[in-house]
Amino acid sequence: MPYSSVVFKTVAAIPKSYWNSLECANNIYYSPEFLNAFEIANTNIEFNYIFILQNEKPVAFANTQIVTIGVETITKNISMSDHIRCTVNNMFCNNHLRILFCGNIFLSGEYGTFLKDGENKNDTFKAISKAVKQLSKSTKNLSAIFVKDFENESLPITNHLKVEAYTAMQVEPNMIITLKPEWHSFEDYTKALKSKYRVKANRADAKSETLVTKSFSEETIKIHKNELQNLYQNTIENADFNAQILNLDTYIHLKKAFKDEFIVQGYFLEEKLVGFLSAMQNGTHLDAHFIGIDYSKNKEYAIYPRILNDYVRLGIKLKTKQINLGRTASEIKSTLGAKPKELTCYCKHKRYLPNQILRPFIQNVNIKSFKQHSVFK
């Protein structure tokens, strides 16, 4: 039976029966409430939601966003010579690019496509690829398509995109801490660490002892929203690459929808907000989301190391099986026991000739290497 596709511009327009039929909302990141929070708070992004149908019933889903990014934002942190970087920038006249992302640009991990259990995953993924292509053809002034982030187990299915002229590229891995059931407290966890790493974790707590932590409600997120936004943008400016800046009004909507499952914790120094963490409890996993730091206070008060310690505390408190600390700062995260989970993305230029020219550049992108620490006894 052939597949068909339907595209919705808003979450509100999607029939409830589609979610029920797919049974994808058990994962928070595919729930309409989660997707809606990002859509209504980030009005500068064009959202599209693709459903693949068979016999008029949904068998797959893809979450897409169209964003505008400066070409220099993309090339500045890619490993290439200055000459090649200049060539690529000039190829695009140093302009801004409109890019269609298939996958959630605000999440690190495989949260962009959902294939219903019991269906032929190769066929349904090919149908998603075809629907993304149709969407790209109907999108004006589109430069490129970027399909993200797939774990190694999915590559036998997703490598079909290479047939569609996409180029695969490895991106920074998610850093995952697997928690042991016998860890009932942070002290249990630190006792399992080798001496060197236990001292490091305890030093971060000691240096940050002056900080006062507060769990934020929907109301306190509203009160501190501007401060949260500024602290978050501090971290974005220090990041290697960021496709888009999140409007933290999103957090107000997430807190309203998910209550205690969505966590925002502030760090105060003499009643001034100097940092925050955010996280989502998704079944048996705890996923770190964005953080914010006042870098002028970070070294003295160890704000970032304390945030990492507190992710471990939260994971243990909530009895989760694993903590996803996300991308970036991989080596620091490995000193807490996090291990990398590799991720692959696919991209292509919309036009044939630029795609052929860009392919070797994409193939030669190298992710940052880091020392993986072995921290447990």
Backbone hydrogen bonds, N-H to C=O, Kabsch-Sander energy under -0.5 kcal/mol:
donor,donor_aa,acceptor,acceptor_aa,energy
4,S,53,L,-2.2
6,V,51,F,-2.1
8,F,49,Y,-2.5
13,A,10,T,-0.7
14,I,11,V,-1.7
18,Y,15,P,-1.3
19,W,15,P,-0.9
20,N,16,K,-2.2
21,S,17,S,-2.3
22,L,18,Y,-2.2
23,E,19,W,-2.1
24,C,19,W,-0.7
27,N,24,C,-1.8
28,I,26,N,-0.7
30,Y,27,N,-2.4
31,S,28,I,-1.7
35,L,31,S,-2.2
36,N,32,P,-2.5
37,A,33,E,-1.5
38,F,34,F,-1.2
39,E,35,L,-2.0
40,I,36,N,-2.6
41,A,37,A,-1.0
42,N,38,F,-1.3
43,T,41,A,-0.5
45,I,42,N,-1.6
46,E,66,I,-1.8
47,F,45,I,-0.8
48,N,64,T,-2.2
49,Y,8,F,-2.6
50,I,48,N,-0.5
50,I,62,A,-2.8
51,F,6,V,-2.6
52,I,60,A,-2.4
53,L,4,S,-3.3
53,L,51,F,-0.5
54,Q,57,K,-2.5
57,K,54,Q,-1.7
59,V,52,I,-3.2
60,A,52,I,-1.1
61,F,114,F,-2.4
62,A,50,I,-2.4
63,N,112,G,-2.8
64,T,48,N,-2.6
64,T,62,A,-0.5
65,Q,101,F,-2.2
66,I,46,E,-2.3
67,V,65,Q,-0.6
67,V,99,I,-2.3
69,I,67,V,-0.5
69,I,97,L,-2.8
71,V,95,N,-2.2
73,T,70,G,-0.9
74,I,70,G,-1.0
75,T,71,V,-2.1
76,K,72,E,-2.1
78,I,75,T,-1.4
80,M,78,I,-0.9
85,R,81,S,-2.7
86,C,82,D,-2.4
87,T,83,H,-2.1
88,V,84,I,-2.7
89,N,85,R,-2.6
90,N,86,C,-2.6
91,M,87,T,-2.0
92,F,88,V,-1.3
93,C,90,N,-1.6
94,N,89,N,-3.2
95,N,92,F,-2.1
97,L,69,I,-3.9
99,I,67,V,-3.0
99,I,97,L,-0.6
100,L,144,A,-2.5
101,F,65,Q,-3.5
101,F,99,I,-0.7
102,C,100,L,-0.5
102,C,146,F,-2.8
103,G,63,N,-2.8
103,G,101,F,-0.7
105,I,103,G,-0.7
107,L,104,N,-1.8
109,G,107,L,-0.7
111,Y,109,G,-2.0
114,F,61,F,-2.8
116,K,59,V,-2.3
116,K,114,F,-0.5
119,E,116,K,-1.6
121,K,119,E,-0.9
124,T,120,N,-2.5
125,F,121,K,-2.2
126,K,122,N,-2.0
127,A,123,D,-1.8
128,I,124,T,-1.8
129,S,125,F,-2.5
130,K,126,K,-2.2
131,A,127,A,-2.1
132,V,128,I,-2.7
133,K,129,S,-2.0
134,Q,130,K,-2.1
135,L,131,A,-2.3
136,S,132,V,-2.5
137,K,133,K,-2.0
138,S,134,Q,-1.4
139,T,136,S,-1.0
140,K,138,S,-0.6
142,L,139,T,-0.9
143,S,98,R,-3.0
144,A,98,R,-1.4
145,I,348,K,-2.6
146,F,100,L,-2.9
147,V,346,Y,-3.4
148,K,102,C,-2.6
148,K,146,F,-0.6
150,F,344,T,-2.7
154,S,151,E,-1.8
155,L,151,E,-0.6
155,L,152,N,-1.0
157,I,154,S,-1.6
158,T,154,S,-2.5
159,N,155,L,-2.5
160,H,157,I,-1.2
161,L,158,T,-2.3
162,K,159,N,-1.5
163,V,159,N,-0.5
163,V,160,H,-1.3
164,E,160,H,-0.8
165,A,162,K,-1.5
166,Y,161,L,-2.2
167,T,347,C,-2.6
169,M,345,C,-2.7
171,V,343,L,-2.2
174,N,341,K,-1.9
175,M,326,G,-1.3
176,I,174,N,-0.6
176,I,339,K,-3.0
177,I,323,I,-2.8
178,T,176,I,-0.5
179,L,177,I,-0.6
179,L,321,K,-2.4
183,W,180,K,-2.2
184,H,182,E,-1.0
189,Y,185,S,-1.7
190,T,186,F,-2.7
191,K,187,E,-2.2
192,A,188,D,-0.9
192,A,189,Y,-0.8
193,L,190,T,-1.1
194,K,375,V,-3.4
197,Y,194,K,-0.8
198,R,194,K,-2.2
199,V,195,S,-2.6
200,K,196,K,-1.3
201,A,197,Y,-2.3
202,N,198,R,-2.5
203,R,199,V,-2.4
204,A,200,K,-1.8
205,D,201,A,-1.6
206,A,202,N,-2.3
207,K,203,R,-2.8
208,S,204,A,-1.5
209,E,206,A,-1.2
211,L,208,S,-1.6
212,V,268,F,-2.7
213,T,211,L,-0.5
214,K,266,G,-2.1
216,F,264,V,-3.2
221,I,217,S,-2.1
222,K,218,E,-1.7
223,I,219,E,-2.1
224,H,220,T,-2.2
225,K,222,K,-0.9
228,L,224,H,-2.8
229,Q,225,K,-2.6
230,N,226,N,-2.1
231,L,227,E,-2.4
232,Y,228,L,-2.6
233,Q,229,Q,-2.3
234,N,230,N,-1.4
235,T,231,L,-1.4
236,I,232,Y,-1.9
237,E,233,Q,-1.9
238,N,234,N,-0.8
239,A,235,T,-0.6
239,A,236,I,-1.0
246,L,244,Q,-0.5
248,L,246,L,-0.7
250,T,247,N,-2.4
251,Y,248,L,-0.8
252,I,248,L,-0.7
252,I,249,D,-0.6
253,H,249,D,-1.7
254,L,250,T,-2.5
255,K,251,Y,-2.5
256,K,252,I,-1.9
257,A,253,H,-2.1
258,F,254,L,-3.0
259,K,255,K,-1.8
261,E,258,F,-2.4
262,F,259,K,-1.2
263,I,261,E,-0.6
263,I,279,A,-3.2
265,Q,277,L,-2.3
266,G,214,K,-3.0
267,Y,275,G,-2.9
268,F,212,V,-3.0
269,L,272,K,-2.9
272,K,269,L,-1.4
274,V,267,Y,-3.2
275,G,267,Y,-1.0
276,F,292,G,-2.2
277,L,265,Q,-2.1
278,S,290,F,-0.6
279,A,263,I,-2.2
280,M,287,D,-2.3
281,Q,261,E,-3.0
282,N,280,M,-0.8
282,N,285,H,-2.6
283,G,281,Q,-0.6
285,H,282,N,-1.7
286,L,322,Q,-2.3
287,D,280,M,-2.8
288,A,286,L,-0.5
288,A,324,N,-3.2
289,H,278,S,-3.1
292,G,276,F,-2.1
293,I,231,L,-1.3
294,D,274,V,-2.5
295,Y,293,I,-1.0
297,K,294,D,-1.9
298,N,294,D,-0.7
299,K,295,Y,-0.6
301,Y,297,K,-2.2
302,A,298,N,-1.4
303,I,298,N,-0.8
306,R,302,A,-2.0
307,I,303,I,-2.3
308,L,304,Y,-2.3
309,N,305,P,-2.2
310,D,306,R,-2.5
311,Y,307,I,-1.7
312,V,308,L,-1.5
313,R,309,N,-2.2
314,L,310,D,-2.7
315,G,311,Y,-2.4
316,I,312,V,-2.4
317,K,313,R,-2.8
318,L,314,L,-2.6
319,K,316,I,-1.2
320,T,315,G,-2.5
321,K,284,T,-3.1
322,Q,284,T,-1.1
323,I,177,I,-2.7
324,N,286,L,-2.7
325,L,175,M,-3.1
325,L,323,I,-0.8
333,K,329,A,-2.1
334,S,330,S,-1.9
335,T,331,E,-1.0
335,T,332,I,-0.8
336,L,333,K,-1.4
337,G,334,S,-1.4
338,A,333,K,-1.6
339,K,176,I,-2.9
341,K,174,N,-2.7
342,E,340,P,-0.5
343,L,171,V,-0.7
344,T,150,F,-2.2
345,C,169,M,-3.0
346,Y,147,V,-2.5
347,C,167,T,-2.0
348,K,145,I,-2.0
350,K,143,S,-3.1
355,N,351,R,-1.6
356,Q,352,Y,-2.0
357,I,353,L,-2.1
358,L,354,P,-2.5
359,R,355,N,-1.7
361,F,358,L,-0.6
362,I,358,L,-2.3
363,Q,359,R,-2.6
364,N,360,P,-1.2
365,V,362,I,-1.6
372,Q,370,F,-0.5
373,H,371,K,-0.7
375,V,373,H,-0.8
377,K,192,A,-2.4
